[in-house]
């Protein structure tokens, strides 16, 4: 019984310790943590809207994974800014064609968050950046090309401080990666817009700088 009471008292005290260590440096000023981390993205029906010129198009969908690296900093008590570079892509076969798209996105993300208990942070965010897109179609149509296009994203999620150095974050993101235009052998122009809804999980290491 005594052990149970001691464990419960220690558990109740954790938010207070986390609040001091996580929020503030030792001189009492708010922490401005610089961090580096990684994320794994689970694509849910990432969509490739393939639209040939002057003919009916189709939407290709694929479930897959992406991976990213992020570097950021806490600007204020409620705002973080972050650079994220990530790879994703998709493949599908339809109408006698094998479609393959690879996307490398480079985003500047801004998050607004609220801290609870010094260790839990619900947040919302918005990102804008540039994506490199590589497209390849083999079969009834044969074409390939690459381009860079503007991307944007909106995110919601929760960040958990596991200790004063390591955070775990989970979230949901919608991202429009942009589009790529390709030309067939008989000079038909096609356009493919790429966007998707993604779940992600990641971890970061904070340097306390």
QUINORMO-V274151 format. One record per backbone hydrogen bond with DSSP energy under -0.5 kcal/mol. NH is the residue of the N-H (numbers start at 0). CO is the residue of the C=O. If there is no record, write none. Layout:
BEGIN
NH&CO  NH&CO
END
This chain:
BEGIN
4&0  5&1  6&2  7&3  8&4  9&5  10&6  11&7  12&8  13&9  13&10  14&10  16&12  17&13  18&14  19&15  20&16  21&17  22&17  22&18  23&19  24&28  27&24  30&22  34&71  35&204  36&69  37&202  38&67  39&200  40&65  41&198  42&40  42&63  43&196  44&42  45&61  46&194  47&59  48&46  48&192  49&47  49&57  50&48  50&190  51&49  52&188  54&51  57&49  59&47  59&57  61&45  63&42  65&40  66&86  67&38  68&84  69&36  70&82  71&34  72&80  73&32  74&72  74&78  75&78  79&110  80&72  81&108  82&70  83&106  84&68  85&104  86&66  87&102  89&100  91&98  93&96  96&93  97&137  98&91  98&96  99&135  100&89  101&133  102&87  103&131  104&85  104&102  105&129  106&83  107&127  108&81  108&106  109&125  110&79  111&123  112&77  113&121  115&119  118&115  119&115  120&158  121&113  122&156  123&111  124&154  125&109  126&152  127&107  128&150  129&105  130&148  131&103  132&130  132&146  133&101  134&144  135&99  136&142  137&97  139&95  142&136  144&134  146&132  148&130  150&128  151&175  152&126  153&173  154&124  155&171  156&122  157&169  158&120  159&167  160&118  161&159  161&165  162&165  166&203  167&159  168&201  169&157  170&199  171&155  172&197  173&153  174&195  175&151  176&174  176&193  177&193  179&191  181&189  183&187  186&183  188&186  189&181  190&50  191&179  192&48  193&177  194&46  195&174  196&43  197&172  198&41  199&170  200&39  201&168  202&37  203&166  204&35  205&164  206&33  207&33
END
